[in-house]
Amino acid sequence: MYKIEVKNSLCEGPFTCGKCFKVCPSLVFFTHPKSREPYKVTNDWIVTGIFADQCIGCMQCVNICPKNAITIKETT
């Protein structure tokens, strides 16, 4: 099992970059609005490694991230 951390202060976001989505064979990443106010359109989207239980630890996302915003650690 792995723990996936995305530092959203460094991440350019899914629409500007999105490289992690393209290389991940396990589809562990998810995107959602940073603020969730009802009936409000937002352009502030963030990336989360929400499906960590599917991560195979290939590190492709870590290697391709231009901002070094992704870390993956093996858990026990």
TORLUMFI-43369 format. One record per atom (N, C-alpha, C): residue in one letter; residue number from 1; x, y, z. Coordinates in pm, whole numbers. Example, Ala and Ser with C-alpha at 12.3 -4.5 7.8 and 13.67 -1.06 7.14 Angstrom:
<recs>
residuo; num; xx; yy; zz
a; 1; 1319; -569; 780 $
a; 1; 1230; -450; 780 $
a; 1; 1320; -330; 780 $
s; 2; 1285; -225; 708 $
s; 2; 1367; -106; 714 $
s; 2; 1290; 3; 787 $
</recs>
This chain:
<recs>
residuo; num; xx; yy; zz
m; 1; 86; -118; 0 $
m; 1; 0; 0; 0 $
m; 1; 90; 124; 0 $
y; 2; 41; 228; -66 $
y; 2; 118; 351; -80 $
y; 2; 36; 471; -34 $
k; 3; 107; 573; 11 $
k; 3; 44; 701; 46 $
k; 3; 87; 802; -60 $
i; 4; -10; 867; -120 $
i; 4; 16; 964; -225 $
i; 4; -13; 1103; -172 $
e; 5; 83; 1192; -184 $
e; 5; 64; 1330; -139 $
e; 5; 88; 1423; -257 $
v; 6; -8; 1511; -279 $
v; 6; 6; 1614; -383 $
v; 6; 9; 1749; -313 $
k; 7; 120; 1820; -327 $
k; 7; 131; 1954; -269 $
k; 7; 66; 2052; -366 $
n; 8; -57; 2089; -335 $
n; 8; -132; 2175; -426 $
n; 8; -78; 2316; -432 $
s; 9; 7; 2353; -338 $
s; 9; 72; 2485; -347 $
s; 9; 174; 2486; -461 $
l; 10; 224; 2369; -500 $
l; 10; 319; 2358; -610 $
l; 10; 254; 2314; -741 $
c; 11; 151; 2235; -730 $
c; 11; 84; 2177; -847 $
c; 11; 19; 2285; -933 $
e; 12; 40; 2276; -1065 $
e; 12; -20; 2373; -1158 $
e; 12; -167; 2345; -1182 $
g; 13; -216; 2229; -1142 $
g; 13; -356; 2196; -1158 $
g; 13; -382; 2104; -1275 $
p; 14; -498; 2042; -1275 $
p; 14; -529; 1941; -1376 $
p; 14; -550; 1996; -1516 $
f; 15; -588; 2120; -1529 $
f; 15; -616; 2174; -1661 $
f; 15; -495; 2242; -1723 $
t; 16; -404; 2291; -1640 $
t; 16; -282; 2353; -1690 $
t; 16; -177; 2247; -1722 $
c; 17; -166; 2148; -1637 $
c; 17; -64; 2044; -1653 $
c; 17; -129; 1909; -1679 $
g; 18; -170; 1840; -1574 $
g; 18; -239; 1712; -1588 $
g; 18; -153; 1595; -1631 $
k; 19; -21; 1610; -1626 $
k; 19; 68; 1502; -1669 $
k; 19; 54; 1377; -1585 $
c; 20; 26; 1393; -1457 $
c; 20; 10; 1277; -1368 $
c; 20; -108; 1191; -1411 $
f; 21; -216; 1256; -1457 $
f; 21; -333; 1183; -1505 $
f; 21; -299; 1098; -1628 $
k; 22; -216; 1154; -1715 $
k; 22; -184; 1089; -1842 $
k; 22; -92; 967; -1825 $
v; 23; -2; 969; -1725 $
v; 23; 95; 860; -1712 $
v; 23; 56; 753; -1612 $
c; 24; -37; 780; -1524 $
c; 24; -71; 684; -1418 $
c; 24; -146; 563; -1475 $
p; 25; -86; 444; -1469 $
p; 25; -154; 325; -1520 $
p; 25; -267; 277; -1430 $
s; 26; -269; 322; -1305 $
s; 26; -369; 276; -1209 $
s; 26; -483; 375; -1186 $
l; 27; -475; 491; -1249 $
l; 27; -580; 593; -1238 $
l; 27; -609; 632; -1093 $
v; 28; -505; 667; -1020 $
v; 28; -523; 699; -878 $
v; 28; -559; 845; -852 $
f; 29; -546; 930; -952 $
f; 29; -567; 1073; -929 $
f; 29; -711; 1115; -956 $
f; 30; -753; 1216; -882 $
f; 30; -888; 1270; -890 $
f; 30; -876; 1421; -883 $
t; 31; -964; 1491; -944 $
t; 31; -963; 1637; -938 $
t; 31; -1097; 1687; -886 $
h; 32; -1091; 1794; -810 $
h; 32; -1212; 1855; -756 $
h; 32; -1187; 2002; -725 $
p; 33; -1294; 2080; -713 $
p; 33; -1276; 2222; -682 $
p; 33; -1214; 2240; -543 $
k; 34; -1128; 2338; -532 $
k; 34; -1064; 2367; -402 $
k; 34; -1169; 2414; -302 $
s; 35; -1258; 2499; -346 $
s; 35; -1367; 2543; -258 $
s; 35; -1497; 2491; -317 $
r; 36; -1583; 2445; -232 $
r; 36; -1709; 2386; -278 $
r; 36; -1827; 2466; -226 $
e; 37; -1848; 2579; -289 $
e; 37; -1961; 2662; -252 $
e; 37; -2077; 2632; -347 $
p; 38; -2194; 2607; -293 $
p; 38; -2310; 2575; -378 $
p; 38; -2339; 2685; -480 $
y; 39; -2369; 2643; -601 $
y; 39; -2410; 2733; -709 $
y; 39; -2303; 2833; -750 $
k; 40; -2177; 2802; -720 $
k; 40; -2069; 2892; -758 $
k; 40; -1974; 2820; -852 $
v; 41; -1948; 2879; -966 $
v; 41; -1853; 2823; -1062 $
v; 41; -1713; 2860; -1018 $
t; 42; -1622; 2764; -1021 $
t; 42; -1486; 2791; -977 $
t; 42; -1386; 2749; -1085 $
n; 43; -1276; 2817; -1090 $
n; 43; -1164; 2780; -1176 $
n; 43; -1048; 2728; -1095 $
d; 44; -1069; 2712; -967 $
d; 44; -963; 2671; -874 $
d; 44; -976; 2522; -844 $
w; 45; -921; 2437; -932 $
w; 45; -930; 2293; -918 $
w; 45; -799; 2237; -866 $
i; 46; -806; 2131; -785 $
i; 46; -685; 2069; -731 $
i; 46; -683; 1919; -764 $
v; 47; -565; 1862; -754 $
v; 47; -542; 1720; -781 $
v; 47; -522; 1649; -648 $
t; 48; -582; 1532; -635 $
t; 48; -568; 1450; -514 $
t; 48; -541; 1306; -555 $
g; 49; -454; 1240; -483 $
g; 49; -428; 1097; -505 $
g; 49; -525; 1016; -420 $
i; 50; -649; 1017; -456 $
i; 50; -755; 963; -371 $
i; 50; -765; 810; -375 $
f; 51; -723; 749; -483 $
f; 51; -735; 604; -495 $
f; 51; -600; 536; -469 $
a; 52; -540; 569; -356 $
a; 52; -407; 519; -321 $
a; 52; -402; 367; -310 $
d; 53; -514; 304; -280 $
d; 53; -516; 159; -269 $
d; 53; -494; 91; -404 $
q; 54; -506; 166; -513 $
q; 54; -482; 112; -647 $
q; 54; -341; 140; -697 $
c; 55; -265; 221; -624 $
c; 55; -130; 260; -665 $
c; 55; -38; 138; -665 $
i; 56; 41; 125; -774 $
i; 56; 136; 14; -783 $
i; 56; 279; 58; -755 $
g; 57; 298; 186; -723 $
g; 57; 430; 236; -687 $
g; 57; 526; 249; -803 $
c; 58; 476; 270; -923 $
c; 58; 563; 280; -1041 $
c; 58; 642; 411; -1048 $
m; 59; 595; 512; -976 $
m; 59; 661; 643; -965 $
m; 59; 661; 724; -1095 $
q; 60; 581; 686; -1192 $
q; 60; 576; 762; -1317 $
q; 60; 525; 903; -1294 $
c; 61; 429; 918; -1205 $
c; 61; 374; 1051; -1176 $
c; 61; 478; 1140; -1108 $
v; 62; 555; 1081; -1018 $
v; 62; 659; 1156; -947 $
v; 62; 765; 1202; -1047 $
n; 63; 803; 1114; -1138 $
n; 63; 908; 1145; -1234 $
n; 63; 866; 1247; -1339 $
i; 64; 739; 1253; -1374 $
i; 64; 693; 1344; -1480 $
i; 64; 648; 1480; -1428 $
c; 65; 620; 1491; -1300 $
c; 65; 569; 1617; -1244 $
c; 65; 675; 1727; -1257 $
p; 66; 645; 1834; -1333 $
p; 66; 744; 1940; -1354 $
p; 66; 770; 2026; -1230 $
k; 67; 682; 2020; -1132 $
k; 67; 695; 2102; -1012 $
k; 67; 735; 2022; -888 $
n; 68; 760; 1892; -905 $
n; 68; 792; 1803; -791 $
n; 68; 687; 1813; -681 $
a; 69; 561; 1815; -722 $
a; 69; 451; 1832; -628 $
a; 69; 398; 1699; -573 $
i; 70; 443; 1587; -629 $
i; 70; 389; 1456; -591 $
i; 70; 495; 1375; -518 $
t; 71; 455; 1318; -404 $
t; 71; 541; 1223; -334 $
t; 71; 461; 1096; -307 $
i; 72; 530; 985; -315 $
i; 72; 468; 856; -287 $
i; 72; 555; 784; -186 $
k; 73; 492; 737; -80 $
k; 73; 562; 663; 25 $
k; 73; 494; 529; 47 $
e; 74; 575; 427; 64 $
e; 74; 520; 296; 93 $
e; 74; 480; 289; 240 $
t; 75; 362; 238; 267 $
t; 75; 315; 226; 404 $
t; 75; 316; 78; 442 $
t; 76; 307; 53; 570 $
t; 76; 308; -86; 616 $
t; 76; 169; -133; 649 $
</recs>
